[in-house]
Amino acid sequence: MRAAMFKGVGRPMEVETIDDPTPEPHTLILKVKNCGICGSDLHMTDAHSIMPLAAGNVMGHEFSGEVVAIGSDWKGRFKEGDRVAAFPYISCGKCPACLSGGAFGMCPEGKGIGLGQSHGGYAELVKIAGTGAHRLPDVVSYEEGALVEPLAVGLHAVDKAQMARGATVLVIGAGPVGLSVMLWARFLGARHVIVSERAAGRREMAAKFGATDMVDPSQPLTEQVMKIAGKGPDIIFECVGVPGLLNQMINEAPVGATILVAGVCQEMDQILPLTAIVKELRLQFVLGYRPPDFDYVIDMIAKDRVEVSQMITDRVTLDQLPSAFEALRKPTTQCKVMLKN
């Protein structure tokens, strides 16, 4: 098969021919139809990353595809041609973490797909766990199927924030994760979904994903939120992941607020705990999602409860992927760039 191979920090990916994956008893092989580029992929290949990706890996963990080979454990439960969105984690299916719901990253024997442990979706074929195959109804496109993963990130974040109906929410950053958080916060009952974002194009995108108001990132945020909502934010979703931002949010947050950290910061950072202590802030970190989040997202797309395809700004072929990936290191108008095989 052809795949975009990571060649090392400071070098663009190269499309090469590598061995086709073969199914183990508990896995399936998919023909990749669509795969999104994620900011985490950019972080892993950055020279400053504390979790650098090794050369020789294939990235891509936001993908959908068609079943083309079936491991013996799944014979009769899947057939060739089945359409699925993939939970990008191959787990054992037997440990306490798996049996309690299979949250991403919690299985001690698990392997992240496209994250350095198992080749991902920047390829023609990919291996997934049978337990990670979430069926796509015919009314859900493969492109929408590849958006299920980033949408599940936002859904899980809103769920972990324990958001009350009628809440005032402040979202920092209107990239794909921030947009997903906005969508679900508004969908699940937030009264105010207020967004801080510097890029004009992303502010426009935020308005399509549930943002009710915008604030100026260069000015004190809580004061602006109070002018809009009559109160400070109940929840601040940090969806950027750069050093210094978490401490800024601690300083900005009103007494008793929740700060939900969804942005992936891969550099050392500092906070002043005393400020959070005095305010009795709740600080919540999140990792990924759970399988039920995938099912819920697919169901809401299938029932036309949410419109998600507008997140996609660019579509590229496998041969165009390396240059499109490097362009995202200094993004301009891009939001979600989608590989289409």
Protein Blocks (a to p, Z undefined) as FASTA:
>chain_A
ZZdddebehiacdddddddddddfkbccdddfbdcddfklmmmmpfkbcbdcdehiaehj
bdcdddfbdcfklgojacehiacddddbdcehlamklmnnopghkamkbccehiopaccf
kbfbdcddfklpccddfklcfklmmmmmmmmmmmmmmmmnopaehiacddehjafklmmm
mmmmmmnopabdcdddfblklmmmmmmnopabdcdfkbcfklmmmmmnopacfbdcdfko
pghklmmmmmmpcghiacddfbdcfbdcdddfklmmmnopacdddehiafklmmmmmmmm
mnopacfklmpmbdcdfklmmmmmmmmmmcckbcbdcddZZ
